[in-house]
Amino acid sequence: MNIKYVFWDSDNTLVNTALHHWNKHFNILQNDYDIVLDEIYKTRVYENNGGQNWEWMSHEIGLNEDKQVYLDKIDHWYSANATEIQLRPGIDFALRNFRDRGIPQAVVSNGRRRSVMAALKAKKLDEYFEFILCKEDYDGRKPDPTPYLTALKKMETIKKTSIDSKNCLVIEDDPLGVHAGNAAGMLTLHRKLHENQSTSSHADFVAYEEEEFKAILTREFLHP
C-alpha cells in the first residue's frame, strides 16, 4: 500500500506505560496522602489522563489536593522513574524502517505533554518524529477524529503539500484511537495491548505479537 505518512499513538503503542501510570498514582497517593489505591481501578486509571484521574479521585476516594499540585507530583514521579519504561516489542524495527524509507512520522496522543515527552525522551524516540501532538494541542479527544485531522493539517504545513488521508497510517493500541484514525479517513493498524483485548471494528489491520506486527508492516508498507 502506498503509505506516505505514519501517525503513532504514544502510550502503550510506542512505549509500555500503563503500569508506569498506575505506579505514579499508587505511590503518590500512598506516600503523600495515605490513600491505598485499589487494583480494581487499574483500567480506569489507564483510560483517563492525569486531570481526569484527579477529578474522580477527588470525588470518590478522598483525595484532597489542588489539581495542579497533584499533577506536578505525579509528573515528577513519572519523569524521575521514566527509564523503567520499556518499548513495545517491534517498535525499533518499525521506526527505523519507516525513517529509512523517508516516510515522515508523528505522534498524536491523548496524554498530557509532560508525561508523553518524559517517556519518549527517556527512550530517545522523539528524534524520529516531525512533531508530537498532545492533548494541549487540539480540541476534542479520541475517538473524535480532531486529533488526527489536526495532525494532518500540521504535516501539510511542515511538508508544504496537500496530503490525502488515504495515504496515512495510524497505529494505535486503543480501540478509541483506532476509531479516531478511521473517522479521519486514514488506514488503521490496531496493535492490541493485550491478546484478549477486543479488536476494533474500525481497524484495517490487527496485530498483537511482535512477529505478527512486523509481518504486517513488512508485507503491507515496507516492501521495496
Beta strands, then each sheet from edge to edge (+ up, - down):
strand 1: 5-8
strand 2: 15-16
strand 3: 86-87
strand 4: 105-108
strand 5: 132-133
strand 6: 168-172
strand 7: 187-191
strand 8: 205-207
sheet 1: 5+ 4+ 1+ 6+ 7+ 8+
sheet 2: 2+ 3-
end
